[in-house]
């Protein structure tokens, strides 16, 4: 199954609704931070104000199960994507991995990521998982690289 399939299933779970309080507030915050996404990004993604994400993370309000499913689906997809990147590198892929300084650089390089609204910070979190598998070096896209030529 592909990264997009995993993310699609997670989004489907989000939009189908569900029960509440399936992870603790601390676990939820750790998952969000592990994904490298901001509370504001998550709030926009699930259609709530960012203060609601803070309420979930502080334990003031239970985390809806559909939001948990989304974040857990993203986590599974990130693991699979990191494994795929590391496997490609080990089997003769690029000598170095490229990361992106900001969303604009990332989106110019990956139109699918822009369509998904995926921030560069999420991709960097994935590359962190790749690094944990021993894949280095990871460098920023060279500043002189012309994104208009991609």
C-alpha positions in Angstrom: 0.0 0.0 0.0 1.3 3.5 -0.8 1.7 6.5 1.3 -1.2 8.2 -0.5 -3.4 5.2 0.2 -2.6 5.3 3.9 -3.3 9.0 4.1 -6.5 8.6 2.1 -7.7 5.9 4.6 -6.8 8.2 7.5 -8.7 11.1 5.9 -11.7 8.8 5.3 -11.7 7.9 8.9 -11.6 11.6 9.8 -14.6 12.5 7.7 -16.6 9.6 8.9 -16.7 10.6 12.5 -16.2 8.4 15.5 -16.1 8.1 19.3 -14.0 10.3 21.6 -11.0 10.0 23.8 -9.0 7.1 22.3 -5.6 8.5 23.3 -4.4 10.6 26.1 -3.8 14.3 25.7 -0.1 13.8 26.1 0.0 10.9 23.5 -1.9 13.1 21.1 0.5 16.0 21.4 3.5 13.7 21.1 2.0 12.2 17.9 1.4 15.6 16.4 4.9 16.8 17.2 6.4 13.6 15.9 4.8 14.4 12.6 6.3 17.8 12.5 3.0 19.6 12.0 1.8 22.6 13.9 -1.4 22.8 16.0 -2.6 25.4 13.5 -1.9 23.1 10.5 -3.8 20.3 12.2 -6.7 22.6 13.2 -7.0 23.8 9.6 -6.9 20.2 8.4 -9.7 19.0 10.6 -11.8 22.2 10.4 -11.5 23.5 14.0 -9.9 26.6 15.5 -6.3 26.1 16.7 -7.4 26.7 20.3 -9.4 23.5 20.1 -6.2 21.6 19.3 -4.7 23.2 22.4 -7.7 22.0 24.4 -7.2 18.5 23.2 -3.5 18.6 24.0 -4.0 20.0 27.5 -6.7 17.4 28.3 -9.4 20.0 28.7 -11.4 18.3 25.9 -11.3 14.7 24.7 -9.7 14.1 21.3 -12.3 12.9 18.8 -11.6 9.4 17.5 -11.7 10.7 13.9 -8.9 13.1 14.6 -6.9 10.4 16.4 -7.4 8.2 13.3 -6.1 11.0 11.1 -3.0 11.6 13.1 -2.3 7.9 13.6 -2.8 7.3 9.9 -0.4 10.0 9.1 2.1 8.5 11.5 1.8 5.0 9.9 2.1 6.6 6.4 5.2 8.6 7.6 6.9 5.3 8.8 6.1 3.6 5.5 7.4 6.5 3.5 10.6 6.7 5.6 11.1 3.0 5.1 10.6 3.4 1.3 13.1 6.3 1.1 15.7 4.4 3.2 15.2 1.2 1.1 15.7 3.2 -2.1 18.9 4.8 -0.8 20.3 1.4 0.3 19.6 -0.1 -3.2 21.5 2.5 -5.2 19.3 5.6 -4.8 20.7 9.1 -4.6 24.0 9.6 -2.7 22.4 12.2 -0.5 18.8 13.1 0.5 17.4 16.5 -0.1 15.3 18.4 2.4 13.5 21.7 2.0 13.8 24.9 4.0 10.1 25.9 3.6 6.8 24.9 2.1 7.3 26.8 -1.1 10.5 24.9 -1.9 8.9 21.6 -1.0 5.7 22.3 -3.0 7.7 23.4 -6.0 9.5 20.1 -5.9 6.5 17.9 -5.1 3.1 19.0 -6.5 1.3 16.1 -4.8 2.5 17.4 -1.4 1.1 20.8 -2.3 -2.2 19.3 -3.3 -2.4 17.4 0.0 -1.5 20.6 1.9 1.5 18.7 3.4 3.9 21.1 5.0 7.7 20.8 4.6 8.0 20.2 8.3 6.1 16.9 7.9 8.6 15.9 5.2 11.5 16.9 7.4 10.0 14.7 10.2 9.9 11.8 7.8 13.6 12.5 6.9 14.3 12.4 10.7 12.9 8.8 10.6 15.1 8.1 7.6 18.2 9.4 9.5 17.3 7.0 12.4 17.8 4.2 9.9 21.3 5.4 9.1 20.7 7.3 5.9 22.9 10.3 5.5 23.8 12.9 4.4 20.6 14.9 4.2 21.0 18.4 2.9 18.9 21.3 2.0 18.1 21.8 -1.7 21.0 23.9 -2.9 20.1 27.6 -2.9 21.2 28.0 -6.5 18.8 25.3 -7.7 16.2 26.8 -10.0 12.8 25.4 -9.0 11.3 26.7 -12.2 13.2 24.2 -14.2 11.7 21.2 -12.3 
